[in-house]
């Protein structure tokens, strides 16, 4: 689907930390599909641009700290 953006962290050991911190930042439901794993950002029409910007900013900071 073009509305779901699946991705994997370079270090799968950081998945739990990524999910915990993203949830604390108000970014919910990023855990990937159980058959695929990794992460999945759903960016349906109801998702405001500000939500995407918040996710990108969070991901950049997470990479800076943990990358």
N, C-alpha and C positions, 0 to 999 in steps of 0.2 A: 504494500500500500504506500502511496506517496504521502499519506498523512501520518504514517508512523516512521520514525527515524531510528532504526536499530543501530547500536554501536557497542563495542567491547572496549574495556579499559586495557591498556597495554599490560598491566599487571592485575590479573584476576583476583589476587589476594586483597586488592583494594576495593572490590565490589561492595562489601558490607559497609565499609567506611563511607564510600561514595553515597550509598543509599541512605545511611543514617544522617550524614551531613546535609544531603539535598533535602531530606524530609524536614530537618530542623530549619532549613532556609525557606520552607514553604513550597518546595517543589515536590509534588506528590506523584505516585504511580509511575516511577521510572524503571522499575524492575522489568526486565525483559520477559518474554513468553517462556513458560516453563520448559518447552521443548527445545528452545534455542539458547536461552541464557542471556548473559550480558544485560544491556540496558535497552530501553525503548522509550523515546519521547514521542508522545502523541500530540500532533499539532493540527487538530481539526479546526474548522472555521470558527468555532466558538472560542478558541484560544487567542487571547489578545496578543498583539505584537510585544507588549511589555513582558508577557510571560516568557516569550522566546528570548528576549534580551536578558531577562533574569537568569534563565538557564545557561545561556552562553557565558555570562559574567561568572556564574558559579563554576562552570566547567573550567574556565580559564584560571580562576583562583585555585581550584582543586589541583589542576595540573601544575601550577607554579609551586604549590606547597608540597605536593606528593610526587611530582614528575621526576 
